[in-house]
Amino acid sequence: MLVVVGTVWEICRYIYNSLFYKKTEERGTQTNEEEQCIYTSLLKALPAEENVSIKIIQKSTNRGNTKSKPSLKTRKKREIPKYSMAKSGDFDLVPGGAEAEESDHFYAAHFPPLQKEDSNKASHSSSSNKELSFKQIPVANTSKWMAANIDKAQRETTVGEMRQILEELEYKWGDDTKKDKTDVYRTLRHYLSKCTNPYSLVAFLVEKSKDYHLPKTSTLAYYIMKEFDNWCSSKDNVPKYSQFLLTQELKLHVLHICTRYHMTMVGFAIKAFQLDHPENSFLVPVLRCFLEKHKFKEAAVCGGKLGLQDHFSVEEIVLPLILQDKVNLIETYLMGNPGQQLLVAQMLDRLCDRSVDMATIISSSGVPNVKRDKMHWKPLSKLAARLMKLYDIPSDMCPNISNARGLGAVKYLLYKRYVEGSMGAGSWEEMVQSAIGDSIFLKEQLIEQLMCYNETTAAAKWADHYQLSDECVPPLVAQHRKSLKDNPAPVSEENDEDWDADCFSEDNIKTSWYPLKIPQDAITMVDTKESYWACLQRLSKPGTTVGIDSEWKPGFGNTIQRVALMQLAVVDHIYLLDIIYLSKNLQEDDWQQFVARIFCNPAILKLGYGLDSDFQMFVKMFPFLKDSLSHMVRVVELEKVAQKVIDKTVNLLPDTGQSDEEDAPLEDCDSGVNIKFPQKEARGLSELVRQTLGKPLSKTEQMSDWERRPLRPAQVTYAALDAHVLLEVYDELVRRAQKLKMSFDLEPPVSMKWMKASKREKLKAKAKGHKFTYKNKPPKTAQYNTSPHPQGGARPSQMSPGQLKVVVDSMLQGLGRQLRSCGVDVYILENHEDHDRTIEICRLQNRIVLTSGNPYIMVRSHVGEHMCYCVQSVTAREQVMEVMGHFGVKVKTEDIFSRCQVCNCDQYLKIPQTLTKQLWHRRRQQLSGTGSRVQTLADTGNPTSTSETDTSYAKDLAKYGVNWANVSIAANGAPIQIETVPEGVLKKVDLFYVCQKCGKVFWEGSHFARVKEQFAHVLTLGE
């Protein structure tokens, strides 16, 4: 008898899907109304509760209606143990943990026939057992009919069949004579395609493999699971009834297989066996078993990938990971679960409380191998700060961590003010107030930190400013406050601090730093619509050169940064755009006009320094401008120009990478931020200004509250100078290049890195549980496929491959080789050549650039749309057809391999067989350096003398442009690569082709017919 165990819903879906949708010739025609009627009747006949587990038992029938009772051995094989309700204590009963005999029984029960046709033959072998048409069966007897046919459609599967498959795979895998495992790949896929239940087959092959226990990616078990995942990625390969073949027992068994010894196969198994299904709570006992055995890593990895985080508290899995310093697994575990992410952040916030007794927490947790040196509030606050930023958790949800990060910001500002001296008093005060906010804790900490710098007067003033009581400040500060109140007379100039003064006096600024050379009345704050349009009208005049810069408020903690000010400078005027005000009062069309008339205007030149960060922040604030900015033209990054003119040993960019020990970044564990304290000398634009104009820029106002209005005079001067000085630097660089007679592009292409997604965006997307989608990737629309004829005219209806001249970047090398095989004139960039080289080749050789993605946007801005084409297809075959179709190229048979695949030359020397043989023998002699000259020429006849023979061959080969003496091309001396021709080919081919540029030898053989078939899709294009 057949026993089917499951819920009502599972049985209904099994019956309805597996039997109602058989082939028409097997069951006859069936209308939708009849199927729906049968399905409804079936639901009524079964118990009403969906979650009630039931059994359908139907006896087997034969012609004589005699009862047949299966043997005990058969019953044991067919019974499926109910492990789906296993508890954590019963984990040893989960399939896979049993002995070998029980495991074999498990596979026998789950493994239907290997040959699909075998079951068809068995079902039709006896005419006496002829099946009734499904349409002829009454609705009341439907369940009996289906049970009987299910019983007939199955047969007992011996484990021996699976063992034979495994032995064949292991034999081919262990064949050391073949490094290529293609044969294993084909064999595995062959059996998967013929198997009615490939899931059980793969589980058996993996578990029974000899190298299954090894935690390596070079094992057969790993290879089988990986290839099965690839096989299942195609919808055509997934079995039609996979939802019924993948039982809870099989899923439990597979999960145990992949976690018994190691975790290398878990990711593949979860996808292939659909373990991450929403109704997979029956897998929870497996994870609880991990926790009981203190396998927290396995529990975290499986729990995160299976989406079972809500079944556990953060103290069960996350806290042990923290105690064992396995924090890198926390992000994997929390992926895609915002609720758990918040709970973890709040748990870390509680642990960061100074009053928490960490020793008590460690002892009560029962976790072994605790890393006690990591269990204090500094590293924990650093971890929490990173997670809060990654998961966008508001700071008010974690007050302890927010205070720690604020304290780190205060320490950093104090260092900038009192050690570096790189911040003016005004900007420093603004940033301190911004970092402290309304936190009483940070106000008190500011006073204490000021006392560490022996700034008693400043501490007393800040205590008065925040109205702190004497009990909240150090006694010395309280005494100083009292003395100031009792003696209001001004203290001595030495001890008094002028809060309104900058670090340097006005005379020092003029003598030490580069000044602004235009009057203050030439600076206009653009904060109205009228001034905005007046600004655009002035800047968009043809022939104008514009310096561009932008400013935003430095971010501490989770502060959202946004562009606050954009500076646009021309030679006689500077415009400061109040972006905060304009963003509230201008429409989207107004901003589109701004981009079109400034950045996309080829009549004006735009200069900038460090434009990547400026554009990234600008697009972050105005995302609708990204596509428009991708079309910008004549935007120059001054750093690239400076690299050509100024000694490259000078570090012009801010030092953000690894450096010497004395200049290494200092890690502030309070804030969870790596703070980079630069060396005393200026860097970046300031250093470039010093190199070109003689004095550096003052950066005392760089870290200011740029969102505060009105701006202080020092801020206005600083912002105006940052943009206007770009014009002066560019003029000086051009003057030096002309003086030195240097030849290079004075308008090098600007980087488009800002179009790419940042690492933080990718991590945030991963934390939300979905694959990152590249929003910055250019859309596949017709606007990128507008490249006309290479000469800029109308595209012809047809052109030969030789008329198309292209340069292909390193990303499309496969396309370049395919085009060259079809006769197209192709320059292929090497891996080390960048897109600047692409633009250079385009301009020098008048070639169309073939590229794709973000580089197309950058290249197009420098060469124009008529000399650039964006390839949309993915595979090289599709790319060739796309390019040929777009440019109207008609490929003929004689075009195939009409160009040298090595050097792109289309000129060949045609040498007959007899002379080619002599060249081959002569090169062999030259390479070996030994052997009888007379013997090597024996096949050509009996010459009277060696010298006469050489003279004769030299004259004959000279007619073909070949130098006989050194076997090379006479025109350029390139050696003929005749030694690469197999000796057997010399006797079969009548004519050989030698590339006139590189000396590569080609010939037409029997393979040419296959080559024509390979390029049939191109040869028939346009017909």
N, C-alpha and C positions, 0 to 999 in steps of 0.2 A: 504494500500500500504506500501511497505517497503522503507525506506529511508536509504541509506548508504552514509555516509559523510566521506570524507578523501581525501588524495592526490592520484594521479594516481598510484604512486608506491605502496601505501598501499593497494589500491583496487586490483591491479594486483596480489600482493602477496597473498591477502586473497582468491581470486578466484582460483588462481593456486594451492595453498597449500591445501586449505580446501576441494576442490571439485575434483581436478584432481587426488588426491591420496586417494580416498575412497577404501574400500575393493573391491577386484576383483569381488566377487559375486554380488555386488550392481551395478557396472557400466560396467562389462564386461572387456575384455582385451583391452589394449590400447598400441600402440607402442610408443617409444620415439619420432619418427618422427612426428606422428600425434599430440602428446601433444605439441611439439615445434611449430608446424604449428598453432594450436589453440592459443597458448600463443602469438605468433607474430601477429596474426590477431587482438587479443584483444588489444594489444598495439597500433596498427594502428588506431583502432576505437576510442580510447580515446584521449583526448587532449595531445599535444606533451610536454607541460611543466610539469616537474615532480612536481613542488611545487604548481600547480594550484589546488585549492580545488574544487571538483566536486560532483555531486549527481547522483546516479543511481536510478531512480524511475521506478518501474515495478508493474503494477496492478496485483492483485491476479486473478487467473483463476479457473473456475470450469467446470463441464461437459457441462453445457449449455452455456458456454461462457458469462454468465451474470455477470455484474459488481456488485461487493459487496463493499460497503463503510463501513469501520469500524466506530464504534461508537465514540462519542467525548471522552468518558472516556478511551476507548482503545487507541485513538490517543495520549492522554495526557501521558499515561504510556509509549508509545513507543518512543516518541520524546526525543532525547538526546540533551540537551542544549549545545551549542558551547561555552565552557569556555576555550578552549585551547588558545585563543588569549586574555585572560583576562589581563587587565592592573593593575598596582598597585592600582589605585583608585577603581577598580571594584572587589577587592578581596572578598568582602562580598558575591558576587555571586558565588564564588567557591563552588562546592558541599561539603556539610558538614557544611557550615556556614548558610545554609537555614533552614527553619522551618522543623518540623518533617514530614509534609505531602509531601513537596517537596523532602525531603531526601528519603522518601519511594518510590516516583516516580522514583527517580534516581536509586535505587536498582532494582525496577521492570524492568527498561529498560536494566539494565546490567546483569540480572540474568536469564540465560537460564534454561531449565528443570533440576530438581534435578536428576531424574531417566533417565539415558541414554536410557534404554529400552522403556520408555514411548514415546519418540519421534519416535522410530522405529515402535511401534505399531500404532501410529497416522498416520504415513506416509503410512502405508500399510493397513489401515482399510477399505478403499473403493476401490473396483476393478475398478470403473469408473474413479478414479483419478490415475490410474496406470502410473508410471514414465516410460519415454522412456530411453532406454540405452544411456549412454553418447556418445557411438560410433555412434549412429544413428542420432545424432543431427547435423544439418549443422553448419558450422563455423559461418555463419552470424547470426544465432539465439542463439549463445552460451550464451551471456549475459542475454537474456530473460529467457532462460532455467534455468540459475543459480539463477536469482532473484526469479523466481517462486518456486524453490526448497528450497531456503533459507527461504522463507516465510512459506513453509509447515513444515520445520524442527524445527521451533520455535513456542513456545506457550507463552501466558502470564503467568508469574510466580507471584503468590501472595506473598506479604510480610509475610503473615501468616505462610507459610512453613518455612521461615527463623526464625520467632519468635518461632516456636515450637522447632526448633533445639537449639536456645539460651536458652529457658526455660529448656530443658533437661540438657544442660551443666551447667547452673546455679544451678539446683537442685543437681546435683552430686558434683559440686564444693563446695556447701554450706553444704554438709553432714559432720557434725563434727564427726560422728562415724567412718569415714574412713579418716585417715591421708594420706594414699597413694592415689594419684590422678591418678592411672593407668586407672581407669574406664573413667575418663574424657579424658585422652589421647586416649584411644581406640575409644570412641564415636566420638571425633573430627576427627580422621583419617578415621573412617568409612564414615562419610559424605563427607569428602574431596575426598575420592577415588570414590564416586558415583556421585559427582557433576561435571557437564560439565564446569562450570566456578567457580572454587574454590576461585578465587581472589575476586569476588564480595561477595561471602559468608563470607569470613574472614573479609572483610571491614565492612560488616553489623554487624557481631558478636562482633567485637571490639568496634564499635561506639555505639552500643545499650547496651553493658554490663553495669550493674549497677555500677560497680567500675571503669569504664573507666576513670573518671575524677581524680582518685587518682594517685599521682606520686610515685607509689610503684611497686616493682618487685614481689609482692605477690598477685597481682590481677588476676582475670580471663582474663581480656583484655590483659594484658602482657603475660600471659601463652599462650593464643591463638596465638598471633603474634609470639612468640618465637617458638612454636611447628610448626607453619606454615612455618617458615623459615627452620627449620630442615626437614620438609616434602619436601620442594622444593629443598633441597640440593641433593636429589636423582633424577637423570635424568628420572627414570621410573615414577615418580610422576608428573613431569611437563606436563601440557596439551600440546597436539600436536600443537595446534594453539594458544599458549600463546601470541605470538607477536600481534595477532589480538584481543584477549580477553583483553589484557592490553592496553586499549585506553588511550589517553591523559587525558580525563575527569576522568577516574578511578584513574590514577596516581596522578592527582591533588587532588582528593578527599582523597586518602590515605595519602598523605603528610600532608594535612590539619588535618586529624584525629590524626596523630602522633605528631603534634606540637601544637595542640589547647590548651592543658592544661599543657603538660610536654614533655620531650624529651626522655623518657625511651625506647620507641619502635622504634625510628627512624632508628637505625642501622639494626634491623631485617627487617623493612619494605623496606629499600633501596635494600637489597639483594633479598628478596622474590618477590617484585613487580618490580624489575629491573629498579629502578629509576635512577641508575647511568649510564644509556645508553648514548652513545655519543651524541645522538640527543635529549637531555632533556632540551634544552634551554627554552621550554615552562614553566618550573618550576621557572624561574627567577622572575616573578611577585610575587610569594610567598615570596621570600627572600626580595624583595624590600618592601613588606608590613611589614616585620619584622623590617626593617631599619626605616620606617616611624613611627613605634610604639616604636622605641628605644630598640628593642629586639635584641641586638647585639650578645648575646650568641647564640640564636637560629639561627641567620643568619650565624654565623661563623661555627657552627657545621654542619648545612645543606649544606652550600656552600662548605665546605671541603669534606664532604662525597659524595656529588653529583658531585664534580669536576667542579663547576661553578665559580671558582675564577676569571677567565678572564673577566667575565661580570661586575666586580666591580673594582673600584680603591682601592688602599690600604688605602686611606684616608676615604673611606666609612665604612669599616669593621675593619681593623687592628688598625687604630688610635683610634677609640672609645674603643677598647679592652685595649689598652695601658693606655688611660686616666682613665678608670675604674679599672685598675690594675687586669685585667683578662688575663694576659699574658700567662697563661697555655693553653688557647684556641688557641693561635696563631699557635702553631705547628700543632694542629689538622686542622686548616683552611688551612695552607700552604702545607699540605701533598700532595706530588706528583706533584707539580707545581714549577719547578725551576725558571721560569720567575718571578712569584710573590715573591718567596723567595728572589731573588736579589733585587727587588723593595722595599721590607720591610726592608732589611738590609740598603739600601741606605737612606730610609726615617729616620730610627733610626740614621744613621750617620749625617743627617742634623739636627736632634733634639739635637744631642750631641755637636753641635757647640755652643761655649760659647756666641756668639752674638745673638742667637735665643731668642726671647721674648716669653717665654712659656705661659705667661698670655694671650697674644694676641691669641695664638693658641687655648687655652682652651675656651676662650670666643667666638671665631668665629666658633668653632666646633659644638656648640649647644648640646653637650653631657651632660646629667645630671649625678649627683653623681660622679664627678671627684675626684680622689684621688690625691690631690695637693701635698701631701708630697712625692709622688713617681715621681713627674714630674720634676726632675732635672737630670743633665747629668750623675751623677754617677750611679744610678740604670739603666738608659737607656743604658749606655755604657756596663754595665755588661750583660744586656739582649742581646744587639747586638753582643757582643763577643761570647756568647754561640751560637747564631744562625749562626754566621759566621763559627764557627768551625763545627757545625752540618751540614751545607749546603755546606761546602767546598768553601766558597766565598773568592776570593783573597783579601789580605789586601789592595791592591792599589785601590780597588773599594770603600773602606770606609776609607778615610784618617783620619777623626776625631777619629774614633774608634781605628784605628791602633796607633795613637799617644797616646791615653789614655792607651792602653794596654802596649805600650812601656814604658810609664811613670811608670806604675805599676811594670814592670820588673826592671827598674832602682832603684826604691825605695826598692825593695826586695834585690837587689844586694848590695845596700848601707847598709842595715840592716845586711846582712851576713858578710860584711867586717868590719863595725865599731861597731856593737853591739855584734854579736856573736863571731866575730873574727875567723870564721871557714873557711875562704877562703884565700889562699895565694895571694900575690900581682899579680903574673903572671896570674893565672887563673882568678882573678877578673877583670883585665884589658881586657883580651880576651872576657869575657862574656859581659862586659859593651859595648865594641865596637860592638859586635854582636847584642846586644839588640837595640842600637841606630841606627845603619846603616847609612843612608844618610839623616835622618830627621833633619832639622834645628831646629824644635820645641824641639825635644828630646835633642839635644846638649845644647840648652839654659837651658832646665829644669835640666840637669845634673849639671850645674854650680850652679843653685839655690839650688838644693838639697844638694850639697856639703857644701854650706854656712850654711845650717841648722845644719850640723854636725860641724860647725866652722872649716872647712878644707879649709882655704883661699889659702894656697900654692897649694894644690891639685887642687882647682878650677882654679887658675891661669894657672897651667900647662896644664889642660885639655882645657882651653880656647885657649892657644897657639897651642895645638895639633890640634884642630879643626879650627884654624884660625878665631875665632870669633872677630867681631869688638867690640870696647869699648862700643858702644851704645847698644849692645845686652847683656851685662853682668852687674851685679850690680856694682855700683861705687867703692865699696871697693875692688872688684876683679880687676877692671881697675887700681886703684891706686897701688895695689900690683904687677900687671904686669909691670907697669912703673918702680917701684922701683927695680924689678929684672933686667930689661933691663939697668937701669942706674948704678946698682951696681952688676955686674956679679960675684962678689966674692961669694964663697959658704957661705950660711947662717949657723947659728949655728946648731949643730948636733941635738939639741932638736927639732928644728922646721922643719928640713929637712926630707923629706920622701924618703926613698930608694925604688924606684919602682921595683927593681930587687930582693928585699929580700922577703922572706916568712914571715908569722906571727911569726915563731919561728926560733931561731938560730939553727945551726947544733948541738951544745951541748944540747940544750933543746930537740931537736928531739930525740937524743940518750937516754936521761934520762927519757923523758916523754912518748914516743911512742915506740911501738914494731918495731924493725928495720928489714931490709932485710938481711938475713944471708948468701947470696951467692954473689960472686963478680959481678961487673957490666959486665965484659966480658963474663959472663955466660947467658947474656940476648941477644937474637937474634931477630932483627926486620925482619919478613918474608914479603918481598915485591917484590919477584921475583918468577918465576915458579920453579927455581932450589931450592931455599931455602924452598919453599912450599913442594915439594916432599921429601926433606931431613927431614923436620919436621915430615911429616906423617910416614916416615920410622922409625924414632926414637920413636915416641909416640906409635906405634902399636906393639911394642915388647911385647910378652906374659909376664904377671906378672907385668906390669907397672901400677902405680897409677898416674892419671892425675888430677890436679886441674884446674878447668874451671871458667873463669869469662869473662865479656865483658863490654865495655864502649861505650857510645854514648853521643853526644852533648845535653845538656839540651835544651828543646824547650821553646821558648817564642813566644806567639802569634800563628800564623798558621804555624810555622816552622815544616817541616816534619822531624821527627826523624828517624835515621837509625843507625845500628851498625857500629861503626867506627873502633873498635879494639877488638880483641878477644885474651885473654891470656890463654895459655896452659902451665902448669908447671909440671915438673917432679922433682925428688929429687935433681938433679944436674944441671938442665937447665930450662930456661923459654923462651918460644916462644911467641912473640907478632905478631899476624897476622894482617897485614894492610888490613882490609876488603874492604876499599874504593878502594885501588889499585887492589886488587885481584878480586873484582867483575867486573872490567873492562877487566881483562886479562885472567880469567879462564872460561872454558866452563862448561856447566851443568854437564857433566860427571865427571869433576874434583871435583865438589862439592859433587856429589853423592859418589865418592870415599872417600872424607873426612868424610862423615857421616858413611859410611859402615865400615871404618877402625878404627874409633874412637868410635862413639856413639853406633854402633850396634855390636861392637866387644866384645864377652863375655870373652875374655882372659885378658882384662884390666879393671880396676876399675876407674870410673869417679866420682869426688867429686865437689860439687858446693854449693853455698849458695844463696837463692833467685833465683833459676833457672827458675821459671815461667816467670819472666820478660825477662830474657836473651833469652829463647827459643821463646817467643812471638815476640820479636824484630827481632830475627834472621829469623824466618819464614816469618815475614812481608817483609823482604828484599829479601828472597829467597823462594817464595811460593811453588816452585816445590820440596822442600825438606821436606814438611810436612809429606807426606806419609812415607818417609824413616825414619824420626825421630820418627814416631809412633812405630817403631820396635826396638827402642834402648833398651839396656840391661845394667844392673849393673851401673846405674846412681843413685847416692846417694845424697839426700838432707841433708846436715849436720845439719840443724835445727831440723830435726826429731830425729837424733841420740842424739843431745844435750839435747832434752827434756827428754830422758830416763836417762841420766847420771847426768845432772846439775839440781839444784833446780828449779822447774817450776815457782817459784815466780819471777824469773829474767826475765825481758822483753827483749828477744833477737831480736825480729823483730822490724823494724821501726814502730813507733806509727802512724798509719794512721786512727785510728777510733776515737770514742768519748773519751774524757779524762777530766781531771780536768779543772776547769775554768782558772787557771793560765797557762795551757798548751793548751788551745783551739786554733783552727785555726783562724788566723786573716784574715778578709775578705778585700781584696783590691778592692774597687769599681772601681778604675781607670783601672785596668787590667781585671776585670771580672773573677779573679782567686782567689780561696781560698788558701791562703799561710799558710803552716804549719811551725811555728817556733818551733823546738823541744827544749826540756829542754837541759841544758848545758851538762849533762852527755851523754856519747856516747851510741849509741844503735846499734842494728843490729849486723853485723859481728864484728864490733869494740868491742862491749860489750862481744861477745862470745870469742874473742881473749883474752880480759882481764881476763875473768873467767877461761880460760884454760891455758894461757901462761903468765899471770901476768901483761901485759901492753896492753892498747888499741891501735887500729890503728889510725894513723893520716888521717883525711878525708879532709885536706885542698885542695887537688887537685881533689876532687870528681866532683865538678862543674867546669869543664874545657871545652875548645873547643877542643874536641878529634878529630875533622876533620881537624884541622890545622896541617900542616906538614912543617918542622920536629917537632916532639914532643919535648917539653922541658925536660931536664934531670929529673926535679922533677916529671913530668908526667910519664916518663918511670919507675922510681923507684916505684911510687905509683901503677901503673898498674901491675908491676911484683910482688910486695908484695901481692896484693889482691888475686892473684892466688896461689902463692907458700905457703902462710900461711895456706891455706886449708889443705895441706898435714900434716903440723905440728899439726893443731887442731884435725884432725881425729885420728892421732896416739895417741894423749893425751887422747882423749875420749875413745879409745879402751883400753888403758892402765888402765884408771880408772875403766872401766867396768869389766875388768879382775881382778883387785885388789879387787873390791867389790863383785866379783863372781856373777855378774848380768847376767841373761839369757834373751837375747832378740836378735832380728835380727839386726846385725850390718850393713846390707845393705837394709834398709827399702825402699819400693817403692817410686819413685819420683812422685810428683803430675803431672797430665796431664791436669791441668786447662788451660794451655796455648793453648790446642787444641780447647777449647770452644770459641765461639764468645763472644767478649766483649760487654758491655752494649752500648758503643758508636757505634759499628757496627750495633747493632740492631736498635738503634735510627736513624742512617743514612739510613738504609734500609727502615724504616717506613717513613722517610721524603721523600724518593723517590717515595712513593706511592705503594709499593709492599711488600708482606709478606716476612719476613726474611727467607732466606734459609740457613740452617746450612752447610756451606761449610766444616766445620771441622768434620762433622759426617762421620764415616767410611763408605765407599761404600759397597753396598750389593753385593759382589763378592765372587767367590769361594775361594779366598785366606784366608777368615776368617772361612771357614768350613773345616779345615784340621785336626781336632782333631782325633787322632787314638784311639785305645783301651785304657782303663784306665791304663793298665800295660805297655803301650808303644809299644806293639807289633802290628801286623797286625789286623785290625778290623775283627771279625768273621762274618760269614754270618748271624748267629742268636745267640742271647743271651737272657737269662731270665731277667726279670726286677730286680730281687734281685742281679744280678751280676753287675749292674750299680750303682756306688756310686758317687753322685754329691753333690756339695754345691751350693746353689742358692742365689744370692745377693738380697738385699731388693727390687730392682726394679722388680724382677721376682717372687714375692711371690705367685702369682696366678699360675704360671707355676709349682712352687715347690709343691703346694697342689695337682695339677692335677697329677703330676708324682707320688707323694706318694700314691694317690688313685689307681694308676695302679701297685703298688708294688715296685716302684723304691726306693732305699735307698737314701733319700734326707735330707740334713741339710739345713734348711731355716734360713737365717739371719734375725734378728729383725731390726726394723726401725732405731734404734740407733747405729747399728753396721756398720762400714765402710768397705771399700774394703781391708784395711790392715788385718782385721779379716778374710776376704775371703781367702787371701793368706795363713794366718796362719792355717786355717782349712784344706786347700788343702795339705799343707806340713805335718801336724800332722796326718791326717787320710787318706791320699792318695786318695782324692776325686777330681774329675774333676770339674772345676769351670764353671758354666753356667752364662753368663752375656751378655751384649749387649752395643753397642755404644762405647764411649770413654773409659769407664772403662775396656773394654776388652783389649785395647792396653796396658794399664798400667799393668793389671794383667798378660798378656801374657809375658811381659818383665821380670817377676819375677818367673813365674812357667813354662814357655815354652809352645809352641803350643800344645804339646801332652797332657797337663793337663788343657787346657782351650778351651772353645767353645763359639763362638759368635752367639747368637740367633737372627735370622733375622725377624721372623714373629712378628705380632702385637698382635693378640688375643691369649688367653691361649689355645684354642682348636688347632689353627694352630701351636703354639709353641710345644705342646706335640707331634703332628705328625712329626714335623721337627726333634725334638730331638730323638724320637724313630726310625725314619727312618735313621738318620745319624749314630746312634750307632748300628743299626741292632737288636733292641730289639723286641722280639715277645711276645705280651701280650696275656695270656689265661684268660678264665673266672674265674678260681680260683685265679688269681693274683689280681683281682679287690678287693679293700679294704682288701688285705692281710696284710697291715701295719696299725698301729694305726695312725689316722690322727692328733693326738695331739702330740705324742712323737716320732713317726717314728719306734717304736718297731714292730717286726714281730712275737713275741711269745705271745700266748694267753693261758689262762686257760679256758678249756671247762667244764662248769658247767651245770648239768641237771636242768630241770624246777623246780622239787620239792625243791631242795636245794637252788635254786635262790630265790624262794618264801620266804623261811625262812630267808635268808640274807636280803631280802627287808623289812620284818616285823621287824627284829632285828634292822636294821638301823633306821627305822621309830620310834621305841621305844627309841633308843639312842638320836635321834634328838629332840623328844618331851619331854622326861624325865618323862612322865606320862603314865597311862593306865595299864590295867591288863595284866600281862604276860600270864596267862592261856588263856585269851580271844583271844589274838593275835595268839595263836597257835591252836585255835579250829579247823581250817580247815585241820590240818594235822593228826587228830585222837584224841585219848584220852590218853595221856601219864600218867603214874602213878605218876610222879612228875616232877617239873620244872627242877631240877638239873639233873635228869636222861635224860630228853630230851636234855638239853644243852650238856651233855656229849656225847650223841649219835650223835648230829649234829657236834660237834667239831671233833669227830673221822672221820665222813664221809667227811667233808670238808677239813680235813687235807690231805686226799688222793689227793685232787685237788689243794693243795698248798694254802689254804685259812685259815686265822686265824679267828676262829669263835668269839673269845672274843671281838675283836675290829673291825671286818669286814674289814680286810686288806689283802694284799698280804703277805704270810708268809716269802717270800725270802727277801723282802726289806721294808716291813712295809707300803707300799703305800696304802692309803685307797681305798677301792673299791667303785666306784661311783654308787652304786646300786640304790640310791634314784632318779637318773635321769631317770630310766625306768618307763614308765607309768604303772599303776596297771593293766589296761586291757591287756597289752602285756604279762604279766606274765601267763595268762591263755591260750594264743594262741601259744606261741613259746616254743618248746621242748628243745632247746639248746641255751645257752648264752655264749658269748666269752668275757673274761676279759683280758685286756692288762696287761701283767706281769710287765710292767715298771711304768705305771701311774694309773692303776686301772680303766680305761675307759671301759664301758660295751657296747658291740655290739651284734646284733642279725640279723638273716636273716628274713625279712618279705616280704610282698607283694610288697614292694618298690624295691626289688632287681632286679625284671624283668625290671623295669623302669631304674634302674641304668645301667643294661647291654645295654639297648638301648642308654643311654647317652654316653657310651664309645664304641659304635659300630664302630666308625671311627678308634679307636685304636685296637679293637679286630680283625678287618679285615685287618689291616695294614700288608703288606707283602704277602697277599694271592694272 
